[in-house]
Amino acid sequence: MSFRRALALAACGLAGGSVLFSAVAVAKQPARGGGGDAEPRPGSAVPAATTAVPAAPAAPPGLLLLPPPPPAAASCPPAPGWIERPAGTGGFWDSNWDRREPLALINLKKKNEETGEEELASRLDHCKAKATRHIFLIRHSQYNLDGRADKDRTLTPLGREQAELTGHRLASLGLKFDQIIHSSMTRATETTEIISKYLPGVKKISTDLLREGAPIEPDPPVSHWKPEAVQYYEDGARIEAAFRNFIHRADAKQEEDSYEIFVCHANVIRYIVCRALQFPPEGWLRMSLNNGSITHLVIRPNGRVALRTLGDTGFMPPDKITRT
């Protein structure tokens, strides 16, 4: 029996239901580069068998057929209404994630009947982004945890050193930064003031949208941090609004690549990374970010997003690194 035929039989539905097997190669395989295997696309349904079930075929040499693991109960809490799931099965990139895909911006019903496709192509070109956006997400430096109110949660002496190191690192990149948008909370504002000394002339903008909060109930849950449901309801919509306002492909009128800095908080940054990469946002708490760390997202004109660095603090001496 051929290798391909054995795999086909192993995946067939048997005895009134689909019994799937995982083919695991145990023979010596050729070396491959890094990166995981692509997810298989879901196949069409197989009708139930109505005849006697034959014995399962023997595995070809070097192949071991294993039964699938028992289905696990879904532990992921239902997503809030503001989280839009792409249609169909997960695992596919939604090219219109930021609602700026050119075809989505054009009213095709208004297409001129005489010019037809020529006018459509012209209008599409007019809506296409031309520049790349570089988003640098900076977590604030270490701050005084004993402060009762936000105004009392100022940077510690070590936190100020961390901000100096982060500012020096950003300046050393030799990039022409366009703006610094920062959370209005004290620790983010103070971090911004120190960083901006290394980037003279770059405008600073404060916003409440980037304030720290509880973006969405994490999965799996953790025992040491359990906000009230109302906090997810209030903070989640605001942090999602920050994502929609600030994280998107460049405007069609933007001619040159841009470099923007956002100084905010760990929860906000982790949630933004999950949303931008179209990972399940409930997984934001599976990541950890050091104080003063740099996360670099790249948004291409076609809407594709890449994560260049996540929580980089390699520019800091080991004794200056904290995560509070």
Secondary structure, DSSP 8 states (H G I E B T S, - for coil): --HHHHHHHHTSEETTEE---EEEE-S------SS---------------S---------TTEEEE--------------TT----SSSSSS--TTTTS--HHHHS-GGG--TTTTHHHHHHHHHHHS--S-EEEEEEE---B-TT-SSGGG--B-HHHHHHHHHHHHHHHHTT----EEEEESSHHHHHHHHHHHTTSTT-EEEEESTTS----S--SS--SS----HHHHHHHHHHHHHHHHHHSS---TT--S-EEEEEEE-HHHHHHHHHHHTT--GGGGGG----TT-EEEEEE-TTS-EEEEEEEE-TTS-GGG----
